[in-house]
Every structure is written in structure tokens, then in C-alpha cells.
Amino acid sequence: METSEKTKNIHLGRKISRIRELRGMKQEALAAALGISQQAISKLEQSEDIEDTTLEKVATALGVSAEAIKGFSEESIFNYFNTFNDTSSGDFRQHCTFNPLDKVVELYERLLASEREKVELFKNK
């Protein structure tokens, strides 16, 4: 009985709000990712209970799992950072926060733009 009472006291909206804030995301950005209004996000974050399908969509937009939202607590964040170890000699794939191919494409596009500017300068002379 005690565990079902605990799960009823979970305020999913507040957890979503806190995770969104920790990820540096504004309500407008989350709303855009979900294709809804900022006001709908505000209302969602005020909701104590959220349907599983909606929770899955929000979790995907936030880059976490629905279970991570359900199990989120401020204490778990502090525990995570307090036990964080530098694994410099370990697997770097788990620490990569961007797609390396996107960075290569971005660099290529900047180089291409630079070359186009050079061509324009030579044409004008």
C-alpha cells in the first residue's frame, strides 16, 4: 500500500519542468518540439498526472526516457554528480553530446562559404 501511495504523490509536471530547466530548454522550445503551444506546456507542467502516451512524447523531446521522468528527483541529480568519475581512458561514445558528422558537415559548409567569398573577391578585382 505504501508504494502505491508514493506513486500517487508523484507530480510529473514538476518533474518535466525541472528536467526541461536542467537541459537549458525553454517552454517555447519544448512546445515547438512537440508541435503544441507554450501555454499547453505550462498547463502540462502544472499537471500532477500525465497520460503515458503524452509522457513518452515529452520524454523523447527532452532526450530522456519516460521512466527517467517518473524516477527523477533532485537527490538523484546530486548523487549522480557526487559519484561522477572521469573515465578518460574509457568509452568516449557515452560522453559525446553532439553528432560528430554534424560537426564535420558544419565545418565543410563554413569552408565552402569561405572559398565562395574568395572567388567573389577575385571576380571583383
Stockholm file with secondary structure:
# STOCKHOLM 1.0

chainA/1-125         METSEKTKNIHLGRKISRIRELRGMKQEALAAALGISQQAISKLEQSEDIEDTTLEKVATALGVSAEAIKGFSEESIFNYFNTFNDTSSGDFRQHCTFNPLDKVVELYERLLASEREKVELFKNK
#=GR chainA/1-125 SS CHHHHHHHTCCHHHHHHHHHHHTTCCHHHHHHHHTSCHHHHHHHHTCSCCCHHHHHHHHHHHTSCHHHHHHCCHHHHHHHHHTCCCCTTSCGGGGCCSCHHHHHHHHHHHHHHHHHHHHHHHHHC
#=GC SS_cons         CHHHHHHHTCCHHHHHHHHHHHTTCCHHHHHHHHTSCHHHHHHHHTCSCCCHHHHHHHHHHHTSCHHHHHHCCHHHHHHHHHTCCCCTTSCGGGGCCSCHHHHHHHHHHHHHHHHHHHHHHHHHC
//
